Amino acid sequence: MVNPIPNSVMKVWKEWNVRGVILLSLLLQTILIISAPSRKRTAHKLVIFLIWSSYVLADWVAYFAVGHIATTKSDDTDEDVNQDDDLKAFWAPFLLVHLGGPHSVTAFSLEDNELWLRHFLGLITQVLTTLYVFIQTVPGNRLWIPTVLMFLAGIIKYAERTRSLYLASLDSFRESLMKLPDPGPNYAKLMEEYSSKREAGLPTRIVLAPEPDRDHCGFFGSDMTENDLNELEVVQNAYHFFNTFKGLIVDTIFSFRERIESREFFFRRHAKDTYRIIGAELNFIYEALFTKVIVVHTHVGYIFRAISFCAVVAALGLFFIEKKNGFREFDVGVSYALLFGAIFLDGVALFMLVFSDWTVVKLQKHKDLNRFFKPMFTRYLRLKNPQWSGKGFFECVRAGLFCRWSESVSGYNFITNCLGEQSEQIRDYIHDGSLYAKAIYFVLVIYDYVRKNFNRIVDCIIDYVGVRSRVDKWKNPKKSQKLTLELWEFIFSELRKKATEAEDEEISNRIYSAEGAHVLKENKWGEKNDEKIKDLFPFIEDKAYDESLLLWHIATELCYHNEDRNSDDSSTKAKNGVPDQYDEKDYKKFSKILSEYMLYLMVWQPTIMSAVAGIGERRFRDTRAEVKIFFSRRSQGVKDNESACKKILAVNTDVEPVTVKGDRSTSVLFDASILAKKLSEFDSNTMWKVISVVWVEKLSFAARRCWPEAHAEQLSKGGELITFVWLLMAHFGLGEQFQFREHGPPRAKLIVGK
């Protein structure tokens, strides 16, 4: 039988497969430890794909290499061949080190943490396989001591990863939050004493004493000022609230005092400090779920990390002084590459270990060390602070290396992307009747015919394979812009107003479940606007959330480009004599950003919005199809969003679309046009204020309704503004997971009179 693979290729593969795969494994580990931290700072698909592919390949390559070394032990008695086996036995423990993974990534997604048992079994089998490879080379192995040292380092590294995955699994994470069981007072003992005292004729009574204040840890004491926090205080407070609120990930219930403590603290903070604290707090959550930090940042972790590093350094020293007689020069080079690579990986991990928020927290407990290192860590932490107005090369470097999340807000504009698809169509070609013009026109017609039929075939294939949504996202890219301080302050102020109202459970739940109508009912808009405000309620209360979101997005865009409407002179920074912090331009800008951001979440992040999405994707497609049909007959003169919006608004909407279309289509295009016309009845300043506060309420509703796991998952993909809003609402005590009773059942005490 003819071998399809040439003998020369087989010979090269047999000679170099182990060496090549081991070097590839080292390369993948290097890529991971350098690039993995950037995934919390960017959602760029190429970066995420690089990290994902390296993460998946790293384990496969290491498993393959260990297995291949174990099955290629030579039976030859030639000394040179045996020396080659000694080197391969020395290489095998390095693959255990690689299977342990870098410090900066243990899991690519939350689901990987749930596979900790698989990694535990992998640890056992790979340790046994490596031990088997080593035993085959004794007693004549000249490198047995450095091999044992690397074997020790490999076991430590792999065990670190396995334990990190276990601790970050949701069941283990939830179990770690459980407090010690509290059986309450010893009823049987109390009643025995009560009975004995009464029988002895002593005046005895049982009184109920208030529950001791054990939950309130006194972390802040009376020093809860409104002064700006320095960098170390930001991290310290973030760590405190991380320990308090990390249970959000697994839907735990928080006590009354935890709610009060958080509310009191954040009510006294400025928006800027709140943003910094939440950013650091989310960073603690990210590192607890996706890195080795929980395992390493303990006394035992420090000891084992020191043992591992010393073992690698000792192995390098012993290998260096060992005579290399009988070893191939290239294999010696591979061994040095593995040794220096292991030291490099440990060095980078040590740097990440030292310069981390966890180290800052631990230094606060050691005043002498804190006094010495405080200036250095203060300067380092300043690099992590958001630069609201920073630009240029330094800002790009800072954002890429030090910031705690992407610090950006993505957006998706429905009208813009529909026009982008529409622009692909061939417009009517007007020619002067010449032969040359007719020829061009004929070519364009043929091209248009071929293109349309080709697109139909491609669309059929896409629909058959079932990747329509992915292709649509690729064809209609999102846009991103830096989160501004003004927008964050606006969101913060609106949520703070809501939190001020939430003094009891009923009001809190009403605010918690509001989709946009609550803020319209509670705010004072003036008598002349009361009826106009009531006209907006059906576009929120009578609609599903996904329908209302798309409807308000299109209406916001229509209003944004409707500059011909009359503007009232009251478009000022004052309303009813009360100064307003923002003006029309601010509200307009906030509305535009939040509108596009919310649609981006629905289209690009269906996992986050799954709890509120409903039939959002179908509604989105139906509305897009209606836009295509609408502009296919009115393409003349449509050059940009403004002209497109004016054509939509020009359509007579006296009869509601549902009356004409029934339930055949879920499109909301002309419902949005009706809403835009109703919004245009307000003066310009009021209109944009209405739109902006509705969008904040829609954002907060989505933030609280989304699954906590989705928020946590997004931390490893650049982070999202909606996650900041989710955590801010929790700190303000808005949610269903808080207890509103000040005390639990009182404690019983036995009082004996004289």
C-alpha positions in Angstrom: 0.0 0.0 0.0 1.3 3.4 -1.0 1.9 5.8 2.0 0.3 9.1 1.1 2.8 10.9 3.4 6.4 11.0 1.9 9.0 9.2 4.0 11.1 12.5 4.2 8.1 14.2 5.8 7.6 11.3 8.2 11.3 11.4 9.2 11.2 15.1 9.9 8.0 14.7 11.9 9.5 11.8 13.9 12.6 13.8 14.6 11.1 17.2 15.5 7.5 16.6 16.7 8.2 16.6 20.5 10.7 19.5 20.2 8.3 21.6 18.1 5.3 20.9 20.2 7.1 21.8 23.4 8.3 25.1 22.0 4.8 25.8 20.8 3.5 25.1 24.3 6.0 27.7 25.7 5.0 30.2 23.0 1.3 29.8 23.9 2.0 30.3 27.6 3.9 33.5 26.8 1.1 34.8 24.7 -1.4 34.0 27.4 0.4 35.7 30.3 1.0 38.8 28.3 -2.3 39.2 26.5 -4.8 37.7 29.0 -5.0 40.8 31.3 -6.0 42.9 28.2 -9.3 41.1 27.9 -10.7 43.0 30.8 -9.8 46.2 28.9 -11.0 45.5 25.4 -13.8 43.8 23.6 -11.9 43.7 20.3 -12.7 40.5 18.5 -9.1 39.8 17.3 -7.7 40.2 20.8 -10.4 38.0 22.3 -9.9 35.4 19.6 -6.1 35.4 20.2 -6.6 34.8 23.9 -9.3 32.2 23.3 -7.4 30.2 20.7 -4.2 30.3 22.9 -6.2 29.2 25.9 -7.8 26.2 24.1 -4.6 25.2 22.3 -2.4 25.4 25.3 -3.9 22.5 27.1 -4.2 20.4 24.0 -0.6 20.9 23.0 0.7 20.1 26.5 -1.5 16.9 26.7 -0.2 15.8 23.3 3.4 16.4 24.2 3.3 14.5 27.5 1.5 11.6 25.9 3.9 11.6 23.0 7.0 11.6 25.2 5.5 8.7 27.3 5.0 6.5 24.1 8.3 7.2 22.4 10.7 5.7 25.0 13.4 4.0 23.1 14.4 0.4 23.8 17.8 1.0 22.2 20.9 0.5 24.4 22.8 3.1 22.5 24.1 5.8 25.0 23.2 8.7 22.7 19.6 7.5 22.5 19.4 7.1 26.3 20.7 10.7 26.7 18.0 11.8 24.4 15.4 10.0 26.7 16.9 11.8 29.7 16.3 15.2 28.1 12.8 14.3 27.2 12.1 13.1 30.8 13.5 16.5 31.9 11.1 18.3 29.5 8.0 16.4 30.7 7.6 18.4 34.0 7.7 21.6 32.1 4.5 20.6 30.4 3.0 20.2 33.9 4.0 23.8 34.5 2.4 24.8 31.3 -0.8 22.9 32.2 -0.9 25.0 35.4 -1.4 28.0 33.1 -0.2 31.6 33.7 -1.2 33.6 36.7 -3.4 35.9 34.7 -5.9 33.4 33.4 -7.4 30.2 34.8 -10.7 30.3 33.0 -11.8 31.9 29.8 -15.4 31.9 30.7 -17.5 31.1 33.8 -18.3 27.7 32.4 -14.6 26.7 32.6 -14.7 27.1 36.3 -17.4 24.4 36.5 -15.0 22.0 34.9 -12.6 22.0 37.9 -13.2 18.2 38.5 -12.1 17.5 35.0 -8.9 19.4 35.6 -8.4 17.6 38.9 -8.5 14.3 37.1 -6.2 15.8 34.5 -3.8 16.7 37.3 -3.7 13.1 38.6 -3.3 11.5 35.2 -0.6 13.9 33.9 1.4 13.6 37.2 1.3 9.8 36.9 2.2 10.0 33.2 5.2 12.4 33.9 6.3 10.1 36.8 6.1 7.1 34.5 8.3 8.9 31.9 10.8 9.8 34.6 10.9 6.3 36.2 11.8 4.8 32.8 15.1 6.7 32.8 16.4 5.8 36.3 18.9 4.9 37.6 21.1 6.2 34.8 19.4 9.6 34.4 22.1 12.3 34.8 19.4 15.0 35.1 17.3 13.4 37.8 17.7 16.1 40.4 16.7 19.1 38.1 13.9 16.8 36.8 12.5 16.2 40.3 12.7 20.0 41.0 10.7 20.8 37.9 8.3 18.0 38.7 7.7 19.7 42.1 7.2 23.1 40.4 4.8 21.5 37.9 2.6 19.9 40.6 2.4 23.2 42.4 1.4 25.1 39.3 -1.2 22.6 38.2 -2.7 22.4 41.7 -2.9 26.2 41.9 -5.0 26.2 38.7 -7.3 23.4 39.8 -8.0 24.9 43.2 -8.6 28.3 41.6 -11.2 26.8 39.2 -12.8 25.0 42.2 -13.0 28.2 44.3 -14.4 30.2 41.4 -17.1 27.6 40.5 -20.5 29.0 41.4 -21.4 26.3 43.9 -18.1 26.8 45.8 -18.4 30.5 45.5 -21.9 30.4 47.0 -20.7 28.1 49.8 -17.9 30.4 50.7 -20.4 33.1 51.4 -22.4 31.1 53.9 -22.2 32.3 57.5 -21.8 30.0 60.4 -25.1 28.3 61.5 -27.0 30.2 64.1 -29.4 28.0 66.1 -30.5 30.9 68.3 -31.0 30.8 72.1 -30.9 27.4 73.7 -34.6 27.1 74.3 -34.4 23.8 76.3 -31.8 25.1 78.7 -33.5 28.4 79.1 -36.8 26.8 80.0 -35.1 24.4 82.4 -33.6 27.3 84.3 -36.9 29.2 84.2 -38.8 26.2 85.7 -36.2 25.6 88.4 -36.2 29.2 89.5 -39.9 29.4 89.6 -40.1 26.1 91.7 -37.5 27.7 94.1 -39.9 30.6 94.6 -37.7 33.2 93.0 -39.4 36.0 91.0 -38.3 35.1 87.4 -39.3 36.6 84.1 -38.2 36.3 80.5 -37.4 39.6 78.6 -36.6 40.2 75.0 -33.4 42.1 74.3 -32.5 43.6 70.9 -30.2 41.6 68.7 -26.6 42.7 69.2 -25.1 44.7 66.4 -22.8 42.1 65.0 -23.4 42.6 61.3 -22.2 46.2 61.4 -18.4 45.8 61.2 -17.6 49.4 61.8 -15.3 49.6 58.9 -16.0 53.3 58.3 -16.7 54.4 61.8 -17.6 58.0 61.9 -15.1 59.0 59.2 -17.5 59.0 56.3 -16.8 62.5 54.9 -17.5 63.8 51.4 -13.9 64.5 50.7 -12.3 63.1 47.6 -10.7 59.7 48.2 -7.1 59.1 47.4 -5.9 56.1 45.4 -5.3 53.8 48.4 -8.6 54.6 50.0 -10.4 53.8 46.7 -8.9 50.3 46.6 -9.5 49.8 50.4 -13.2 50.7 50.2 -13.6 48.7 46.9 -12.2 45.6 48.7 -14.6 46.1 51.6 -17.6 46.3 49.4 -16.3 43.5 47.2 -16.4 41.2 50.3 -19.9 42.5 51.2 -21.5 42.4 47.7 -19.7 39.6 45.9 -22.8 37.5 46.8 -24.6 39.4 44.0 -23.0 36.9 41.6 -25.0 34.0 43.2 -28.1 35.9 44.3 -27.6 36.0 48.0 -29.7 38.0 50.4 -28.1 41.1 52.1 -28.9 42.2 55.6 -30.6 45.5 56.6 -27.4 46.8 58.0 -25.4 46.0 54.9 -27.9 48.0 52.9 -27.8 50.9 55.2 -24.0 51.0 55.4 -23.7 51.0 51.6 -26.3 53.6 51.1 -24.8 55.9 53.7 -21.4 55.6 52.2 -22.3 56.1 48.6 -24.8 58.9 49.3 -21.8 60.8 50.7 -19.6 60.2 47.6 -19.3 62.2 44.5 -19.9 60.5 41.1 -16.3 60.4 40.2 -15.2 58.6 43.4 -18.1 56.2 43.0 -17.0 55.4 39.5 -13.4 54.7 40.8 -14.6 52.5 43.6 -17.0 50.4 41.4 -14.2 50.0 38.8 -11.9 48.6 41.4 -14.6 46.5 43.0 -15.4 44.9 39.6 -11.7 44.3 39.1 -11.7 42.3 42.4 -14.6 40.3 41.1 -12.9 39.6 37.7 -9.7 38.5 39.3 -11.5 36.3 41.8 -13.4 34.5 39.0 -10.9 34.3 36.2 -7.3 34.3 37.7 -5.3 32.6 40.4 -5.4 35.5 42.7 -7.6 33.9 45.4 -5.3 31.0 45.8 -2.0 32.8 45.5 -2.8 35.8 47.8 -2.7 33.7 51.0 0.2 32.8 53.3 0.1 29.2 52.0 0.0 30.5 48.4 3.0 32.7 49.0 5.0 29.8 50.4 4.2 27.5 47.5 4.8 30.2 44.9 8.3 30.8 46.5 9.0 27.0 46.5 8.0 26.8 42.9 10.2 29.7 41.8 13.2 28.5 43.8 12.8 25.0 42.3 13.0 26.4 38.8 16.0 28.6 39.6 17.7 25.6 41.2 17.0 23.4 38.2 18.5 26.0 35.9 21.7 26.2 38.1 22.0 22.4 38.2 21.4 22.0 34.5 24.0 24.8 33.8 26.8 23.0 35.7 25.9 19.6 34.3 28.2 18.4 31.6 26.4 18.3 28.3 28.4 15.4 26.8 26.1 13.3 24.6 23.3 15.9 24.4 22.4 17.5 21.1 23.2 21.1 20.9 19.7 22.0 19.7 18.1 20.0 22.6 20.3 21.8 25.1 19.0 25.1 23.6 15.5 23.8 23.9 16.1 23.0 27.6 17.5 26.5 28.3 14.5 28.0 26.5 12.2 26.1 28.7 14.1 27.0 31.9 14.4 30.7 31.0 10.8 30.7 29.8 9.6 29.3 33.1 11.6 31.9 35.0 10.2 34.6 32.7 6.6 33.4 33.3 7.2 33.4 37.1 8.8 36.8 36.9 5.8 38.3 35.1 3.5 36.5 37.5 5.5 38.0 40.5 5.2 41.5 39.0 1.4 41.0 38.6 1.2 39.6 42.1 3.1 42.6 43.7 1.5 45.4 41.6 -2.1 44.4 42.2 -5.1 45.8 44.2 -4.9 42.8 46.5 -1.4 43.7 47.6 -2.5 47.2 48.3 -5.2 45.9 50.6 -2.8 43.6 52.5 -0.3 46.4 53.0 -2.9 48.4 54.8 -2.7 45.8 57.6 1.1 46.4 58.0 1.7 50.0 58.9 5.5 49.9 58.6 5.5 48.3 55.2 2.6 50.6 54.1 4.5 53.7 55.1 7.5 52.6 53.0 5.6 51.4 49.9 2.8 53.9 49.9 4.4 56.5 47.6 5.2 53.8 45.0 1.8 52.2 45.0 0.1 55.6 45.0 1.9 56.5 41.7 1.1 53.1 40.3 -2.6 53.3 41.1 -2.9 56.8 39.5 -2.2 55.1 36.2 -5.4 53.1 36.8 -7.5 56.1 37.3 -9.9 57.0 34.5 -8.6 59.9 32.4 -11.8 61.6 31.4 -10.3 64.0 28.9 -6.9 62.3 28.2 -5.8 61.9 24.6 -2.6 61.1 22.8 0.0 58.4 23.0 0.3 58.3 26.7 -3.4 57.8 27.2 -3.4 54.9 24.6 -0.6 53.2 26.6 -2.3 53.8 29.9 -5.6 52.5 28.6 -4.0 49.4 27.1 -1.8 48.5 30.1 -3.3 49.8 33.3 -7.0 50.7 33.1 -9.5 48.4 34.9 -12.0 48.1 32.0 -12.4 49.4 28.5 -13.8 52.8 29.7 -15.9 53.0 26.6 -19.6 52.9 25.6 -20.5 51.1 22.4 -23.4 52.0 20.2 -25.5 50.7 17.3 -27.6 53.1 15.2 -30.6 51.4 13.6 -31.2 54.1 10.8 -27.5 54.4 10.0 -27.0 50.6 9.5 -30.2 50.3 7.5 -29.0 53.1 5.2 -25.7 51.4 4.9 -27.4 48.3 3.5 -29.6 50.4 1.3 -26.6 52.2 -0.2 -25.4 49.0 -1.6 -28.3 49.1 -4.1 -27.7 50.6 -7.6 -29.5 53.9 -7.9 -31.3 54.8 -11.1 -28.7 55.7 -13.6 -29.7 58.8 -15.6 -27.9 58.9 -19.0 -28.0 61.4 -21.9 -28.9 58.8 -24.6 -25.4 58.4 -26.0 -24.1 55.0 -27.0 -21.4 55.2 -24.3 -24.0 56.0 -21.6 -26.3 53.2 -22.7 -23.4 50.7 -22.5 -22.6 51.8 -19.0 -26.2 51.6 -18.0 -26.4 48.0 -19.5 -23.3 46.9 -17.6 -24.8 48.3 -14.4 -28.1 46.5 -14.9 -26.3 43.2 -15.5 -24.1 43.8 -12.5 -27.1 44.6 -10.3 -28.9 41.4 -11.5 -25.9 39.2 -10.9 -25.2 40.8 -7.5 -28.8 40.4 -6.3 -29.0 36.7 -7.3 -25.6 36.0 -5.8 -26.7 37.6 -2.5 -29.9 35.5 -2.6 -27.8 32.4 -2.9 -25.5 33.5 -0.1 -28.5 34.4 2.1 -30.0 31.0 1.6 -26.7 29.3 2.6 -26.4 31.6 5.7 -30.0 30.8 6.7 -29.5 27.1 6.1 -26.3 27.0 8.3 -28.1 29.1 10.9 -25.5 31.9 11.3 -27.7 34.8 10.2 -27.3 36.8 13.4 -23.5 36.5 13.4 -23.3 37.6 9.8 -25.6 40.5 10.4 -23.4 41.7 13.3 -20.3 41.4 11.0 -22.0 43.4 8.2 -23.3 46.0 10.6 -20.4 46.9 12.9 -20.8 48.7 16.2 -19.1 51.9 17.2 -17.5 52.9 20.5 -16.8 56.1 22.2 -15.1 57.0 25.5 -17.4 57.2 28.5 -17.6 60.9 29.6 -17.7 62.2 33.1 -20.8 64.2 32.3 -22.8 61.1 31.2 -21.7 59.1 34.3 -22.6 62.0 36.6 -26.0 62.2 34.9 -26.7 58.5 35.4 -25.4 58.7 39.0 -27.6 61.7 39.9 -30.7 60.0 38.4 -30.1 56.7 40.3 -29.4 58.7 43.4 -32.8 60.4 43.2 -34.5 57.0 42.8 -32.5 55.6 45.8 -33.6 58.6 47.9 -37.2 57.6 47.4 -36.6 53.9 48.2 -37.1 54.1 52.0 -39.2 51.0 52.2 -39.6 47.7 50.4 -42.7 48.6 48.5 -41.3 51.8 47.0 -38.0 50.1 46.3 -39.7 47.3 44.4 -41.7 49.8 42.4 -38.6 51.6 41.4 -36.8 48.4 40.7 -39.5 47.2 38.3 -39.9 50.6 36.5 -39.2 50.4 32.7 -39.4 54.2 32.0 -42.8 55.4 33.1 -42.0 55.9 36.8 -39.6 58.8 36.2 -42.3 60.4 34.0 -44.9 60.1 36.8 -42.7 61.3 39.7 -40.9 64.3 38.0 -42.6 67.7 37.9 -42.9 68.7 34.3 -45.3 71.7 34.7 -49.1 71.8 34.3 -48.9 72.5 30.5 -47.0 69.3 30.0 -49.1 66.9 32.2 -51.4 65.7 29.4 -48.5 65.4 27.0 -46.6 63.2 29.5 -49.7 61.0 29.9 -49.7 60.5 26.1 -46.3 58.8 26.4 -47.3 56.1 28.9 -48.8 53.7 26.3 -45.4 53.6 24.6 -43.9 52.2 27.7 -46.5 50.5 29.9 -48.5 48.9 27.0 -45.4 47.6 25.3 -43.0 44.7 25.9 -39.6 45.9 27.0 -37.8 44.9 23.8 -40.6 46.6 21.7 -40.4 49.8 23.8 -36.6 49.8 23.6 -36.5 49.7 19.8 -39.4 52.1 19.5 -37.8 54.7 21.7 -34.5 54.2 19.9 -36.0 55.0 16.5 -38.0 57.9 18.0 -34.9 59.3 19.6 -33.1 59.3 16.3 -36.1 60.9 14.5 -36.2 63.7 17.1 -32.4 64.1 16.9 -32.5 64.9 13.2 -35.8 66.9 13.2 -34.2 70.3 13.4 -37.1 72.1 11.6 -39.5 71.9 14.5 -40.2 75.0 16.5 -38.2 75.4 19.6 -39.7 77.1 22.6 -37.8 80.0 24.2 -37.8 78.1 27.5 -34.9 75.9 26.4 -32.8 77.2 29.1 -30.9 75.9 32.1 -33.7 76.8 34.4 -37.1 75.3 34.9 -39.8 76.9 37.1 -37.1 79.1 38.5 -35.0 76.1 39.7 -31.5 75.9 38.2 -31.0 72.8 36.1 -27.5 71.2 36.0 -27.8 70.4 32.3 -29.0 72.1 29.3 -30.6 71.0 26.1 -27.4 70.0 24.4 -26.4 67.9 27.3 -29.7 66.0 27.4 -29.6 65.6 23.7 -26.1 64.1 23.8 -27.0 61.8 26.7 -30.1 60.6 24.9 -28.2 59.8 21.7 -25.5 57.9 23.5 -27.8 55.9 25.8 -30.3 55.2 22.9 -27.5 53.7 20.7 -26.0 51.9 23.7 -29.2 50.1 24.6 -29.8 49.0 21.1 -26.2 47.8 20.9 -26.9 45.6 24.0 -30.0 44.1 22.5 -28.4 43.4 19.1 -24.7 42.7 20.0 -25.1 41.4 23.6 -28.1 39.1 23.6 -26.7 37.1 26.6 -26.8 40.2 28.8 -30.2 41.1 27.6 -31.7 37.6 27.5 -33.9 38.2 30.6 -35.6 41.2 28.9 -35.0 40.6 25.2 -38.3 38.8 24.5 -38.7 38.6 20.7 -36.3 41.5 20.2 -34.4 39.8 17.4 -37.5 39.1 15.4 -38.9 42.6 16.0 -35.5 44.1 14.9 -35.5 42.1 11.7 -39.1 43.0 10.9 -38.5 46.7 11.4 -35.4 46.5 9.3 -37.3 44.8 6.5 -39.9 47.6 6.6 -37.2 50.2 6.4 -35.7 48.5 3.3 -39.1 48.5 1.6 -39.8 52.0 2.6 -36.5 53.4 1.2 -36.5 51.2 -1.9 -39.3 53.4 -3.3 -37.9 56.7 -1.8 -34.2 56.3 -2.3 -34.0 59.5 -4.3 -32.6 62.3 -2.1 -31.8 60.1 0.9 -28.1 60.8 1.5 -27.8 60.7 5.3 -29.7 60.0 8.5 -31.2 63.5 8.6 -32.9 63.2 5.2 -34.0 59.6 6.0 -35.6 60.7 9.3 -37.4 63.5 7.6 -38.9 61.1 5.0 -40.1 58.8 7.8 -41.7 61.7 9.7 -43.4 62.9 6.6 -45.6 59.8 6.4 -49.1 60.4 7.6 -49.7 58.4 10.8 -53.3 59.4 11.6 -54.2 55.7 11.5 -52.2 53.5 13.8 -50.0 51.0 12.0 -51.5 48.0 13.9 -54.9 48.9 12.3 -53.4 48.4 8.9 -50.9 45.6 9.4 -52.6 43.6 12.2 -50.2 41.1 13.9 -48.5 40.0 10.7 -45.4 42.0 11.4 -43.8 43.1 14.6 -42.2 46.2 13.0 -42.3 49.4 15.1 -41.0 51.9 12.5 -44.1 54.0 12.3 -45.1 53.5 15.9 -41.8 55.2 16.6 -42.7 58.0 14.2 -46.0 58.6 16.2 -43.9 58.7 19.4 -41.5 61.2 17.9 -44.3 63.5 16.8 -45.7 63.4 20.4 -42.3 64.1 21.8 -42.0 67.1 19.5 -45.0 68.7 21.1 -42.8 69.6 24.1 -40.3 72.5 24.1 -36.9 71.3 23.0 -35.3 71.3 26.5 -38.2 69.4 28.1 -38.3 66.9 25.2 -34.6 65.9 25.5 -34.8 65.8 29.3 -37.8 63.4 29.0 -36.0 61.2 26.6 -32.8 61.1 28.6 -34.4 60.2 31.9 -36.5 57.5 30.2 -33.3 56.0 28.8 -31.6 56.0 32.2 -34.6 54.2 33.7 -34.6 51.7 30.8 -30.9 51.1 31.4 -31.4 50.6 35.1 -34.3 48.2 34.5 -32.1 46.1 32.1 -29.2 46.2 34.6 -31.2 44.7 37.4 -33.1 42.2 35.3 -30.1 40.7 33.6 -28.6 37.5 35.0 -25.7 38.2 37.5 -23.6 35.6 35.7 -24.0 37.6 32.5 -22.6 40.7 34.2 -19.7 38.7 35.6 -19.0 37.1 32.2 -18.8 40.5 30.6 -16.0 41.5 32.9 -13.7 39.2 30.9 -14.7 40.9 27.6 -13.9 44.6 28.3 -16.7 45.3 30.7 -19.9 47.2 30.1 -21.5 50.4 31.4 -24.6 48.4 32.3 -22.5 46.4 34.8 -21.5 49.6 36.6 -25.1 50.6 36.8 -26.0 47.2 38.2 -23.5 47.5 41.0 -24.3 51.1 41.7 -28.0 50.2 42.1 -27.0 47.5 44.6 -24.9 50.0 46.5 -27.9 52.4 46.6 -30.0 49.5 48.0 -32.2 49.2 44.9 -33.2 45.6 44.4 -35.1 42.5 45.6 -32.2 40.9 47.5 -32.2 43.2 50.5 -33.8 42.8 53.9 -35.8 45.9 55.0 -36.3 44.9 58.7 -33.9 46.6 61.0 -33.5 43.7 63.5 -34.1 40.0 63.5 -36.1 38.3 66.2 -35.0 39.7 69.6 -33.0 37.5 72.0 -34.6 36.1 75.1 -32.9 36.7 78.5 -33.8 35.2 81.9 -34.1 37.9 84.6 -34.2 36.7 88.2 -35.3 39.1 90.9 -34.2 39.1 94.6 
